[in-house]
Amino acid sequence: MEWLAAQAHAGTLLIINALFATLSAIMFAALHVALRKRRYIQGMLWMAASHAGIAAGFIVLIVPAFRVVVIGSSVVGNLLIDLGTTFSLVSFWLYLDRPFRIWPLIVLVSLMGLLEVIYVGVVGQYYQFMIPAGTTLRGILTVTAGVMLWQCRDESRRVAARVGAAFHFLWALALLARCLWWLAHADMAFRVDPTANFGLLTRLLLTWVITPGFLWMLTRQFDAELVRYASQDALTGLSNRRVIWEVGQRAAVDAARRRQRIAVVMIDVDHFKGINDRWGHVGGDEALVAIADRLRLHVPPPHRLGRVGGEEFMVLLLDADEWAAGLVAERLRQAVEGEPILLNARDSLACTVSVGLHVAQPGEAWNDMVMTADSALYAAKRGGRNRVVVSSAGGSPTVAIESRTATGQGY
């Protein structure tokens, strides 16, 4: 550490740290302004305040070199840096969706900071106490932030978060090394801090990593959102029409090559216009979400469920024969009919669906499969709704198969 002290001037490192922290504060403040309408992106303002506090702390530590008298500048500057470190922890906590409770920890480090101020006020600026106490306080905050980042639940942000966590752990090790050095030299009197440059260099590294690391997490999050918007139905979270069409086309080619059969199930909500007329579009959306959730339970992977129209859903069943596909189609119909849907948190809606099923022959084109399943669906509508209609093999005229509730015969 003495070697590091000889390589760089502490005043220069203080100025560089202050500049880095100031630029980071400005950047995060700009991000807060730009993203303030996206309420799920939280923590930017706290991160801006964090770097502003750290910058202010370094500035307070610098000003005595310009013959500006600040009473207790060392204590005030370090407390501002501690406050900034605390704000940084809060910003990560908010951004990562409050993974665990941190308020008891913040109360603890606040009490530690208060005790440090009281000690300095009574005894004076005693390095052998101040530096181990300060590094312990920042170490607790840094390790907690690192654990929080390492445990990031969002897969899209996890790699970036863990890189940030690794640098937080390295910073914590640097703080530990500085603390141990002072504990090992507790019996020696120093007029200056030989470990100051080491601490400033490692702090500079952490500041340099946090800002691009946060930007990396944001970029990964936005990329994942773009993929989600492009592939998922915004209302139900199911695959959208584009995705299920692409999957279906690939599945049709694979089925032809392997001489397997796939099935297309078309599902349409009965009397959906009446639902919208009575409960409005909000009520209609609630009904669609509830129906999608029920259908999802009966379409396990590798089969695929998607929303392909306003109130129309599609199920792609891979390697399915008529008997197995018929069981699935009837189960889906019963899943919707079986229990009323709660709308507006108070109104009960008895909802049913009509189902058209087509089990394709190997080599049949995807568009032909969909058109035949659609024809079966229209036949179910014309036949009285709330039933499953299965098309004949090869796309010949559909044959109506009454639902279990209608005739007592089902799949």
Secondary structure, DSSP 8 states (H G I E B T S, - for coil): -HHHHHHS-HHHHHHHHHHHHHHHHHHHHHHHHHHTT-TTS--HHHHHHHHHHHHHHHHHHHGGGGT---TTHHHHHHHHHHHHHHHHHHHHHHHTT--S--HHHHHHHHHHHHHHHHHHHHH---HHHHHHHHHHHHHHHHHHHHHHHHT---HHHHHHHHHHHHHHHHHHHHHHHHHHHHHHTTTS--SS-TTHHHHHHHHHHHHHHHHHHHHHHHHHHHHHHHHHHHHB-TTT-SB-HHHHHHHHHHHHHHHHHHT---EEEEEEETTHHHHHHHHHHHHHHHHHHHHHHHHHHT--TTSEEEE-SSSEEEEEESS--HHHHHHHHHHHHHHHHSS-EEETTTEEE---EEEEEEE--TT--HHHHHHHHHHHHHHHHHTTSSSEEE--GGG-S-EEE--HHHHS---
